[in-house]
């Protein structure tokens, strides 16, 4: 799993909404209302998981979520190890 780190929790929440809309969430066929959930860091930054396989109602198939990122976002993805070492999972708040 890779992660997209953004400058603020608000920016991460906004990007979560954009990516969810681009994949067709929320969708009446599921109780899931978003494709991923943003988290916040104690320093105010936000992050989104970027799975390689998510169901997209908009595409009608499984997609790699990174295909919906900008080139800059895709180039800046962090590994799970980098996130753990950066203290992201010490106190997680799902936004």
C-alpha positions in Angstrom: 0.0 0.0 0.0 1.3 3.4 -0.9 0.2 6.7 0.7 -0.4 10.2 -0.6 0.6 12.8 2.0 -0.8 16.3 1.8 0.0 19.5 3.6 -3.2 19.6 5.7 -5.9 17.2 6.9 -8.4 19.4 5.1 -6.6 18.9 1.8 -6.5 15.2 2.4 -10.3 15.1 3.1 -11.0 17.2 -0.1 -8.8 14.8 -2.2 -10.7 11.8 -0.6 -14.0 13.3 -1.8 -12.6 13.9 -5.3 -11.2 10.4 -5.7 -14.4 8.9 -4.3 -16.5 10.9 -6.8 -14.2 9.8 -9.6 -14.7 6.2 -8.8 -18.5 6.5 -8.3 -18.8 6.7 -4.6 -21.1 7.0 -2.7 -23.1 4.4 -4.6 -26.6 3.1 -3.7 -25.5 -0.5 -4.2 -23.1 -0.4 -1.3 -23.0 0.9 2.3 -19.5 2.2 1.5 -19.6 5.9 0.9 -16.0 6.5 -0.1 -13.2 4.7 -1.9 -10.6 5.5 0.8 -10.5 7.2 4.2 -8.1 10.1 4.9 -6.1 10.1 8.1 -4.4 13.0 10.0 -1.0 13.3 11.5 -0.4 15.0 14.9 1.5 17.8 12.9 -1.7 18.7 10.9 -0.8 16.9 7.7 -3.3 14.5 6.1 -2.8 11.3 4.1 -4.8 8.9 1.9 -4.1 5.3 1.2 -3.6 4.6 -2.5 -4.5 0.9 -3.0 -3.5 -0.9 -6.2 -7.0 -2.5 -6.5 -10.3 -0.8 -5.7 -13.7 -1.2 -7.2 -14.7 1.7 -9.3 -18.4 2.0 -10.0 -17.5 4.7 -12.6 -15.3 2.3 -14.5 -17.2 -0.9 -13.8 -14.1 -2.8 -12.7 -11.2 -2.9 -10.3 -8.6 -0.1 -10.9 -5.3 1.0 -9.4 -6.3 4.2 -7.6 -2.9 5.8 -8.5 -4.2 6.0 -12.1 -6.4 8.8 -10.9 -3.6 10.8 -9.3 -1.7 13.7 -10.9 1.8 13.0 -12.1 3.1 15.0 -9.1 1.0 13.1 -6.7 2.0 9.7 -8.1 5.7 10.6 -7.9 5.3 11.6 -4.2 3.7 8.4 -2.9 5.1 7.1 0.4 5.5 3.4 1.4 3.9 1.9 4.4 7.4 1.7 6.1 8.0 5.4 5.5 4.6 6.2 7.0 5.2 4.1 10.0 8.6 5.6 10.6 7.1 9.0 10.2 4.8 8.4 13.1 1.6 8.3 11.1 0.1 5.3 12.9 1.0 6.3 16.5 -2.3 8.2 16.9 -4.5 7.9 13.9 -7.7 9.8 13.4 -9.8 8.8 10.4 -11.2 12.0 8.9 
